[in-house]
């Protein structure tokens, strides 16, 4: 009987470790590879973004990234407009998020701080958004970008 419990426990441990290793590999691959890259324009600012257009890519986001270039970010594309929420768990750097509606207009801008605990602040738009763009903190202040401005996907 004790041997049966040992076998079941060992099997469960192997399954858990396998999922952990696969998850870590997907995080590493997700942050560096397999993302389409596009350029977007906000006013006179040209920004290169990785496109997070699947559930897995949106979940990983910019986790583990230790720095972003000045005009670099991530564009989150959703299937339909909604109050899509973000958190900063396992994100190493402060970010700014622009929420964008179906008309490509910025509807909300929020500053987000890294979170190293299990209970993290949730960031949601004031109105339904179809897209979100994560950029370096204070990007909009530095570049005079405000709510109601339009974004354009260049390529």
ROSE-4610 file (N, C-alpha, C; in Angstrom, 1 decimal, always signed):
// ROSE-4610
residu = [X/X/X/X/X/X/X/X/X/X/X/X/X/X/X/X/X/X/X/X/X/X/X/X/X/X/X/X/X/X/X/X/X/X/X/X/X/X/X/X/X/X/X/X/X/X/X/X/X/X/X/X/X/X/X/X/X/X/X/X/X/X/X/X/X/X/X/X/X/X/X/X/X/X/X/X/X/X/X/X/X/X/X/X/X/X/X/X/X/X/X/X/X/X/X/X/X/X/X/X/X/X/X/X/X/X/X/X/X/X/X/X/X/X/X/X/X/X/X/X/X/X/X/X/X/X/X/X/X/X/X/X/X/X/X/X/X/X/X/X/X/X/X/X/X/X/X/X/X/X/X/X/X/X/X/X/X/X/X/X/X/X/X/X/X/X/X/X/X/X/X/X/X/X/X/X/X/X/X/X/X/X/X/X/X/X/X/X/X/X/X/X/X/X/X/X/X/X/X/X/X/X/X/X/X/X/X/X/X/X/X/X/X/X/X/X/X/X/X/X/X/X/X/X/X/X/X/X/X/X/X/X/X/X/X/X/X/X/X/X/X/X/X/X/X/X/X/X/X/X/X/X/X/X/X/X/X/X/X/X/X/X/X/X/X/X/X/X/X/X/X/X/X/X/X/X/X/X/X/X/X/X/X/X/X/X/X/X/X/X/X/X/X/X/X/X/X/X/X/X/X/X/X/X/X/X/X/X/X/X/X/X/X/X/X/X/X/X/X/X/X/X/X/X/X/X/X/X/X/X/X/X/X/X/X/X/X/X/X/X/X/X/X/X/X/X/X/X/X/X/X/X/X/X/X/X/X/X/X/X/X/X/X/X/X/X/X/X/X/X/X/X/X/X/X/X/X/X/X/X/X/X/X/X/X/X/X/X/X/X/X/X/X/X/X/X/X/X/X/X/X/X/X/X/X/X/X/X/X/X/X/X/X/X/X/X/X/X/X/X/X/X/X/X/X/X/X/X/X/X/X/X/X/X/X/X/X/X/X/X/X/X/X/X/X/X/X/X/X/X/X/X/X/X/X/X/X/X/X/X/X/X/X/X/X]
num = [1/1/1/2/2/2/3/3/3/4/4/4/5/5/5/6/6/6/7/7/7/8/8/8/9/9/9/10/10/10/11/11/11/12/12/12/13/13/13/14/14/14/15/15/15/16/16/16/17/17/17/18/18/18/19/19/19/20/20/20/21/21/21/22/22/22/23/23/23/24/24/24/25/25/25/26/26/26/27/27/27/28/28/28/29/29/29/30/30/30/31/31/31/32/32/32/33/33/33/34/34/34/35/35/35/36/36/36/37/37/37/38/38/38/39/39/39/40/40/40/41/41/41/42/42/42/43/43/43/44/44/44/45/45/45/46/46/46/47/47/47/48/48/48/49/49/49/50/50/50/51/51/51/52/52/52/53/53/53/54/54/54/55/55/55/56/56/56/57/57/57/58/58/58/59/59/59/60/60/60/61/61/61/62/62/62/63/63/63/64/64/64/65/65/65/66/66/66/67/67/67/68/68/68/69/69/69/70/70/70/71/71/71/72/72/72/73/73/73/74/74/74/75/75/75/76/76/76/77/77/77/78/78/78/79/79/79/80/80/80/81/81/81/82/82/82/83/83/83/84/84/84/85/85/85/86/86/86/87/87/87/88/88/88/89/89/89/90/90/90/91/91/91/92/92/92/93/93/93/94/94/94/95/95/95/96/96/96/97/97/97/98/98/98/99/99/99/100/100/100/101/101/101/102/102/102/103/103/103/104/104/104/105/105/105/106/106/106/107/107/107/108/108/108/109/109/109/110/110/110/111/111/111/112/112/112/113/113/113/114/114/114/115/115/115/116/116/116/117/117/117/118/118/118/119/119/119/120/120/120/121/121/121/122/122/122/123/123/123/124/124/124/125/125/125/126/126/126/127/127/127/128/128/128/129/129/129/130/130/130/131/131/131/132/132/132/133/133/133/134/134/134/135/135/135/136/136/136/137/137/137/138/138/138/139/139/139/140/140/140/141/141/141/142/142/142/143/143/143/144/144/144/145/145/145/146/146/146/147/147/147/148/148/148/149/149/149/150/150/150/151/151/151/152/152/152/153/153/153/154/154/154/155/155/155]
x = [+0.8/+0.0/+0.9/+1.9/+2.8/+3.5/+3.8/+4.5/+3.6/+2.3/+1.3/+1.3/+1.3/+1.3/+2.6/+3.7/+5.0/+5.0/+4.4/+4.4/+3.5/+2.3/+1.4/+2.0/+2.6/+3.3/+4.4/+5.2/+6.3/+5.8/+4.8/+4.2/+3.6/+3.0/+2.4/+3.5/+4.6/+5.8/+6.4/+6.5/+7.0/+6.1/+4.8/+3.9/+4.0/+4.1/+4.2/+5.5/+6.6/+7.9/+7.9/+7.3/+7.2/+6.5/+5.3/+4.5/+5.3/+6.0/+6.8/+7.9/+8.6/+9.7/+9.1/+8.0/+7.4/+6.9/+6.3/+5.8/+7.0/+8.1/+9.2/+9.8/+9.8/+10.3/+9.4/+8.1/+7.1/+7.3/+7.6/+7.8/+9.1/+10.1/+11.4/+11.2/+10.5/+10.3/+9.3/+8.3/+7.3/+7.8/+8.8/+9.3/+10.3/+10.8/+11.9/+11.5/+10.7/+10.4/+8.9/+8.6/+7.3/+6.3/+6.8/+5.9/+6.0/+4.9/+4.9/+5.3/+6.1/+6.5/+5.9/+5.3/+4.7/+5.2/+5.0/+5.3/+3.9/+3.8/+2.6/+3.1/+2.2/+2.4/+1.4/+1.9/+1.0/+1.6/+0.8/+1.3/+2.6/+3.7/+4.9/+5.9/+5.4/+6.2/+6.0/+7.1/+7.0/+7.5/+6.7/+7.0/+7.0/+8.0/+8.0/+7.4/+6.4/+5.7/+5.7/+5.8/+5.5/+4.0/+3.4/+2.0/+1.6/+0.8/+0.3/-1.2/-1.4/-2.7/-3.3/-2.7/-3.3/-3.4/-4.2/-4.4/-3.0/-2.2/-0.9/+0.0/+0.1/+1.0/+0.5/-0.8/-1.4/-1.1/-1.2/-0.9/+0.6/+1.5/+2.9/+3.3/+2.8/+3.1/+4.5/+4.9/+6.3/+6.9/+6.4/+7.0/+8.4/+9.3/+10.7/+11.5/+10.9/+11.7/+12.4/+13.7/+14.4/+14.6/+14.3/+14.4/+13.7/+13.2/+12.6/+13.4/+13.6/+14.1/+13.1/+13.5/+12.7/+11.4/+11.5/+10.3/+10.0/+9.9/+9.6/+8.5/+7.6/+6.5/+5.8/+4.6/+3.9/+2.4/+1.9/+0.5/-0.3/-1.3/-2.3/-3.5/-3.8/-5.0/-6.0/-7.2/-8.3/-9.3/-10.1/-11.1/-12.2/-12.6/-13.7/-13.4/-14.1/-13.9/-14.4/-13.7/-14.1/-13.3/-13.6/-12.8/-11.7/-10.7/-9.6/-8.7/-8.4/-7.6/-6.1/-5.2/-3.8/-3.3/-2.2/-1.5/+0.0/+0.8/+2.2/+3.0/+2.4/+3.0/+4.2/+5.4/+6.6/+7.1/+6.6/+7.1/+8.2/+9.3/+10.5/+10.6/+9.9/+10.1/+8.8/+8.7/+7.5/+7.1/+5.8/+5.3/+4.1/+3.8/+2.6/+1.7/+0.4/-0.5/-1.5/-1.6/-2.6/-3.7/-4.9/-6.1/-6.7/-7.0/-7.4/-8.8/-9.7/-11.0/-11.0/-12.2/-12.3/-12.0/-12.1/-11.8/-10.3/-9.5/-8.1/-7.7/-8.7/-8.5/-8.0/-7.1/-6.7/-7.8/-8.3/-9.4/-8.9/-7.7/-7.2/-5.7/-5.0/-3.6/-3.3/-2.6/-2.3/-0.8/-0.3/+1.1/+1.0/+1.8/+1.8/+3.1/+3.1/+4.3/+4.5/+5.7/+6.0/+5.4/+5.1/+4.5/+5.3/+5.7/+6.5/+5.8/+4.5/+3.7/+2.6/+1.9/+0.8/-0.4/-0.6/-1.7/-1.3/-1.6/-1.1/-2.3/-2.0/-3.0/-3.5/-4.7/-5.3/-5.6/-5.2/-5.4/-6.4/-7.5/-8.5/-8.9/-9.4/-9.7/-11.0/-11.2/-12.4/-13.6/-13.2/-14.2/-13.8/-14.6/-14.3/-13.1/-12.1/-11.0/-10.8/-10.3/-10.1/-8.6/-7.8/-6.3/-5.7/-4.5/-3.8/-2.3/-1.6/-0.2/+0.6/+1.6/+2.4/+3.7/+4.1/+5.3/+6.1/+7.3/+8.0/+7.2/+7.4/+6.7/+6.9/+5.8/+5.8/+6.0/+5.8/+6.0/+5.1/+3.8/+2.9/+3.2/+3.7/+4.1/+5.3/+6.3/+7.5/+7.3/+6.3/+6.0/+4.7/+4.2/+2.9/+1.8/+1.6/+0.5/-0.7/-1.9/-3.0/-4.2/-5.2/-6.4/-7.1/-7.7/-8.5/-7.6/-6.2/-5.4/-5.5/-5.3/-5.4/-4.1/-4.1/-2.9/-3.1/-2.0/-2.0/-1.1/-1.5/-0.6/+0.0/+1.3/+2.0/+2.2/+2.6/+2.8/+2.2]
y = [-1.2/+0.0/+1.3/+1.3/+2.4/+2.6/+1.5/+1.6/+2.2/+1.9/+2.5/+4.0/+4.5/+5.9/+6.6/+5.9/+6.4/+6.5/+5.5/+5.6/+6.7/+6.8/+7.9/+9.3/+9.4/+10.7/+11.0/+10.0/+10.3/+10.6/+10.0/+10.3/+11.7/+12.1/+13.4/+14.5/+14.2/+15.1/+15.3/+14.2/+14.2/+15.0/+14.9/+15.6/+17.1/+17.5/+18.9/+19.5/+18.8/+19.3/+19.4/+18.5/+18.6/+19.9/+20.1/+21.3/+22.6/+22.5/+23.7/+24.0/+23.0/+23.2/+23.7/+23.1/+23.5/+25.0/+25.3/+26.7/+27.7/+27.3/+28.2/+28.4/+27.3/+27.4/+28.3/+28.2/+29.0/+30.5/+30.8/+32.1/+32.7/+31.9/+32.4/+32.6/+31.6/+31.8/+32.9/+33.0/+34.1/+35.5/+35.7/+37.0/+37.4/+36.5/+36.8/+36.4/+35.3/+34.8/+34.7/+34.3/+34.0/+35.1/+36.4/+37.5/+38.2/+38.6/+39.4/+40.8/+41.5/+42.9/+43.9/+44.9/+46.0/+47.3/+48.3/+49.7/+50.4/+51.2/+52.0/+53.4/+54.3/+55.8/+56.4/+57.2/+58.0/+59.4/+60.3/+61.6/+61.5/+62.0/+62.0/+60.9/+60.0/+58.9/+57.6/+57.0/+55.7/+54.7/+53.7/+52.7/+51.3/+50.5/+49.2/+48.3/+47.5/+46.7/+45.2/+44.4/+42.9/+42.8/+42.0/+41.8/+40.6/+40.8/+39.7/+39.5/+38.6/+38.4/+37.0/+36.3/+35.0/+35.1/+34.2/+34.2/+34.0/+33.0/+32.7/+33.9/+34.6/+35.8/+36.9/+37.1/+38.2/+37.8/+36.6/+36.2/+36.4/+36.2/+36.3/+37.8/+38.5/+40.0/+40.3/+41.2/+41.6/+41.1/+40.0/+39.3/+39.0/+39.3/+38.9/+39.8/+40.8/+41.8/+42.7/+42.9/+43.8/+45.2/+45.4/+46.8/+46.9/+48.1/+48.3/+49.5/+49.5/+50.7/+51.8/+53.0/+54.2/+54.0/+53.6/+53.5/+52.0/+51.2/+49.8/+49.5/+48.5/+48.1/+46.9/+46.6/+45.5/+45.9/+45.4/+45.7/+44.5/+44.6/+43.6/+43.7/+42.6/+42.7/+41.7/+42.2/+41.3/+41.0/+39.9/+39.5/+40.4/+41.0/+42.0/+43.0/+44.2/+45.2/+44.7/+45.2/+44.8/+45.5/+45.3/+45.8/+44.9/+44.7/+43.8/+44.3/+43.4/+43.8/+43.3/+44.0/+43.7/+43.8/+43.0/+43.1/+43.0/+43.3/+43.4/+42.3/+41.1/+40.0/+39.6/+39.4/+38.9/+39.9/+41.1/+42.1/+42.9/+43.1/+43.7/+45.2/+45.8/+47.3/+48.0/+49.2/+50.0/+50.3/+50.2/+50.4/+51.4/+51.8/+52.6/+51.8/+51.9/+51.2/+52.2/+52.1/+52.9/+52.0/+52.3/+51.5/+52.2/+51.4/+51.9/+51.3/+52.1/+51.6/+51.1/+50.7/+50.2/+51.3/+52.6/+53.6/+54.0/+53.2/+53.5/+54.7/+55.1/+56.3/+55.8/+56.6/+56.3/+56.7/+55.8/+56.1/+56.1/+55.7/+55.7/+55.5/+56.1/+56.0/+55.7/+54.7/+54.4/+54.0/+54.4/+54.0/+52.7/+51.7/+50.5/+50.1/+49.7/+49.3/+47.8/+47.3/+45.9/+45.3/+44.1/+43.4/+42.1/+41.9/+40.7/+39.8/+40.1/+39.3/+38.6/+37.7/+37.0/+37.9/+38.9/+39.8/+41.1/+41.3/+42.4/+43.3/+44.6/+45.6/+45.2/+45.4/+45.2/+46.5/+46.6/+47.8/+47.5/+48.3/+48.1/+49.4/+49.4/+50.7/+51.3/+52.6/+53.2/+52.9/+52.6/+52.2/+50.9/+50.3/+49.1/+49.4/+48.5/+48.6/+47.4/+47.6/+46.5/+46.2/+47.2/+47.1/+47.7/+47.3/+48.0/+48.0/+49.0/+49.1/+49.4/+48.5/+48.7/+49.3/+50.4/+51.1/+51.4/+52.0/+52.5/+53.5/+53.5/+54.4/+55.9/+56.6/+58.1/+58.3/+57.4/+57.6/+58.7/+58.7/+59.7/+61.1/+61.2/+62.5/+63.0/+62.1/+62.5/+62.9/+62.3/+62.5/+63.3/+63.9/+64.7/+64.0/+62.8/+61.9/+62.0/+62.1/+62.2/+61.4/+61.3/+60.6/+61.3/+60.5/+60.9/+60.9/+60.9/+60.8/+59.5/+59.4/+58.2/+57.5/+56.2/+55.4/+54.9/+54.7/+54.2/+53.0/+51.9/+50.7/+50.9/+51.1/+51.5/+50.3/+49.1/+47.9/+46.7]
z = [+0.0/+0.0/+0.0/+0.9/+0.9/-0.4/-1.1/-2.4/-3.4/-3.4/-4.3/-4.1/-2.9/-2.6/-3.1/-2.9/-3.4/-4.9/-5.6/-7.1/-7.5/-6.9/-7.3/-7.0/-5.9/-5.5/-6.4/-6.8/-7.7/-9.1/-9.5/-10.8/-10.9/-9.8/-9.7/-9.8/-9.0/-9.0/-10.4/-11.1/-12.5/-13.4/-13.3/-14.1/-13.8/-12.5/-12.1/-12.6/-12.4/-12.9/-14.4/-15.1/-16.6/-17.0/-16.4/-16.7/-16.4/-15.3/-14.8/-15.9/-16.3/-17.3/-18.6/-19.1/-20.3/-20.2/-19.0/-18.8/-18.8/-18.2/-18.2/-19.6/-20.3/-21.7/-22.6/-22.3/-23.1/-22.7/-21.4/-21.0/-21.7/-21.7/-22.4/-23.8/-24.5/-25.9/-26.2/-25.3/-25.6/-25.5/-24.7/-24.5/-25.6/-26.3/-27.3/-28.7/-28.9/-30.2/-30.5/-31.7/-32.1/-32.1/-32.0/-32.0/-33.4/-34.0/-35.1/-34.6/-35.4/-35.0/-36.0/-35.5/-36.3/-35.8/-36.6/-36.3/-36.2/-35.1/-34.9/-34.8/-35.2/-35.0/-34.1/-33.2/-32.3/-32.4/-33.1/-33.4/-34.2/-33.8/-34.6/-34.0/-33.2/-32.6/-33.3/-33.8/-34.4/-33.4/-33.1/-32.1/-32.6/-32.3/-32.8/-31.7/-32.0/-31.0/-31.4/-30.4/-30.6/-30.4/-31.3/-31.2/-30.4/-29.4/-28.5/-28.9/-29.8/-30.4/-30.1/-29.2/-28.7/-27.2/-26.7/-25.2/-24.5/-25.0/-24.4/-24.5/-25.6/-25.7/-24.9/-24.7/-23.9/-22.4/-22.0/-20.6/-20.3/-21.2/-20.9/-21.0/-22.0/-22.1/-22.0/-21.2/-21.0/-19.8/-19.3/-18.1/-18.4/-17.4/-17.5/-18.3/-19.0/-19.7/-18.8/-18.9/-18.0/-18.5/-19.8/-20.3/-21.7/-22.0/-23.3/-23.9/-25.2/-25.9/-25.8/-26.0/-25.9/-26.7/-28.0/-28.9/-29.1/-28.1/-28.2/-27.2/-27.5/-26.6/-27.1/-26.6/-26.9/-27.2/-28.3/-28.7/-28.4/-27.5/-27.2/-28.1/-28.8/-29.7/-29.1/-28.9/-28.4/-29.5/-29.3/-30.3/-30.3/-29.2/-29.2/-28.1/-28.2/-27.2/-25.8/-24.7/-23.4/-22.4/-21.1/-20.0/-19.7/-20.6/-20.5/-19.4/-18.4/-17.3/-17.4/-16.8/-16.8/-15.4/-15.2/-13.9/-14.2/-13.2/-13.4/-12.7/-12.5/-11.8/-12.7/-12.1/-12.7/-13.8/-13.8/-14.7/-13.9/-14.5/-13.8/-13.9/-14.9/-15.0/-15.0/-14.5/-14.6/-16.0/-16.3/-17.6/-17.7/-18.8/-19.1/-20.0/-19.8/-20.7/-21.3/-22.7/-23.4/-23.8/-23.4/-23.8/-25.1/-26.1/-27.4/-27.8/-28.3/-28.7/-30.2/-30.7/-32.0/-33.1/-32.7/-33.7/-33.6/-33.0/-32.8/-32.0/-31.2/-30.3/-28.9/-28.3/-26.9/-26.0/-25.2/-24.3/-22.8/-22.5/-21.1/-21.1/-20.2/-20.0/-18.5/-18.2/-16.8/-16.7/-15.5/-15.2/-14.3/-14.6/-13.9/-13.2/-12.0/-11.3/-11.2/-11.2/-11.1/-9.8/-9.8/-8.7/-8.4/-7.2/-6.9/-5.9/-5.7/-4.8/-5.5/-4.9/-5.5/-5.7/-4.8/-4.9/-5.5/-6.8/-7.6/-7.9/-8.1/-8.5/-10.0/-10.2/-11.6/-12.2/-13.5/-14.3/-15.4/-15.4/-16.4/-17.0/-18.3/-18.9/-18.4/-18.5/-18.1/-19.0/-20.3/-21.3/-22.0/-22.8/-23.5/-24.5/-24.5/-25.3/-26.2/-27.4/-28.3/-28.4/-28.0/-28.0/-26.8/-26.4/-25.4/-25.8/-25.5/-25.8/-24.5/-24.2/-23.1/-23.6/-22.9/-23.2/-21.9/-22.1/-20.9/-20.1/-18.8/-17.9/-18.4/-18.2/-18.6/-20.1/-20.9/-22.4/-22.9/-22.5/-23.0/-22.5/-21.3/-20.8/-21.5/-21.7/-22.4/-23.8/-24.5/-25.9/-26.2/-25.1/-25.2/-25.9/-25.5/-26.0/-25.0/-25.4/-24.5/-25.0/-24.1/-24.4/-25.6/-26.5/-27.7/-28.9/-28.7/-29.9/-30.6/-31.9/-32.6/-32.8/-32.9/-33.3/-34.7/-35.4/-36.7/-36.8/-37.3/-37.5/-38.9/-38.9/-40.2/-41.1/-40.5/-41.3/-40.6]
